[in-house]
Amino acid sequence: MKAFSRIKALLAFAVFILAGCGDNSNNASTNTTGRNPAGAGPAAVSLGSAGDPGAAGSYVVLAKTGISSVPGSAVTGDIGLSPAAASFVTGFSLIADATNVFATSTQVSGKVFAANYAVPSPINLTTAIGSMEGAYSDAASRPTPDFLELGTGNIGGQTLVPGLYKWTSTVTIPANLTIAGGANDVWIFQTSGDLTMAAAKTVTLSGGARAKNIFWQVAGQTTLGANSHFEGVVLAKTAITLQTGATMNGRALAQTQVALQQATITQPAP
């Protein structure tokens, strides 16, 4: 009887262990729904830690081939360029730090990093560019949009709730736009064309929505018109241009170049 009881106990223990290893739809590590666990909309696109110089999220402007300014632009946050050298950061009148790890500029409230500066800048920037490219691929590959071809690409005058939006054409903002939702809600906008915002138009956040949770994945070029105001993180396959007097609360992360034409860009609040 004692042997039989011991066998029963061992079998019961084995069943318990197997049950614990089974499928659990509430387990975050096995959750593949891609939805935001903290609020409405899709899961956020990871840019890495803002304090990690090897993460895209450490830079307000990050590009591969060039960053230019028509003085005087105003940048709040760090700038990074790789694999191009510091000579392709133009219009900023850079002042090299004594360590040669970074430079400064009167137009930048932060540091300027380039691929040819002293270590550890080259490896940090290579990693950050990889982080940017990974974030772009993540945003572009999200399936099952909540909104498809909204306004056939013309989203001026709209109020956009949290969700995944997809367009197979250029997206235009010819009139003021509102992005409405809570502080933990997320928006991802996918477009296979360009993103163009008209002059003197405004993107406004309401309901506690935060720029850091708004991701614009743009396969073409992004152009923010003169004296316009924009909100969110732009992940561009090509170039980003802020025309004269344009302001942006977010990040300009471009796989070619970023051009600031007497424009202002401020990194979003954490």
Sequence and secondary structure as in RCSB ss.txt:
>XXXX:A:sequence
MKAFSRIKALLAFAVFILAGCGDNSNNASTNTTGRNPAGAGPAAVSLGSAGDPGAAGSYVVLAKTGISSVPGSAV
TGDIGLSPAAASFVTGFSLIADATNVFATSTQVSGKVFAANYAVPSPINLTTAIGSMEGAYSDAASRPTPDFLEL
GTGNIGGQTLVPGLYKWTSTVTIPANLTIAGGANDVWIFQTSGDLTMAAAKTVTLSGGARAKNIFWQVAGQTTLG
ANSHFEGVVLAKTAITLQTGATMNGRALAQTQVALQQATITQPAP
>XXXX:A:secstr
 HHHHHHHHHHHHHHHHHHHTS  TT GGG  S B SSSSSB       TT TTSGGGEEEEESSEEEEESS EE
ESEEEE SS GGGEESS  EE TTSS EEETTEEEEEEETTSSTTHHHHHHHHHHHHHHHHHHHHH  S SEESG
GGGB TT EE SEEEEESS EEE S EEEE  TT  EEEEESS EEE TT BEEEETT  GGGEEEEESS EEE 
TT EEEEEEEESS EEE TT EEEEEEEESSEEEEES EEE    
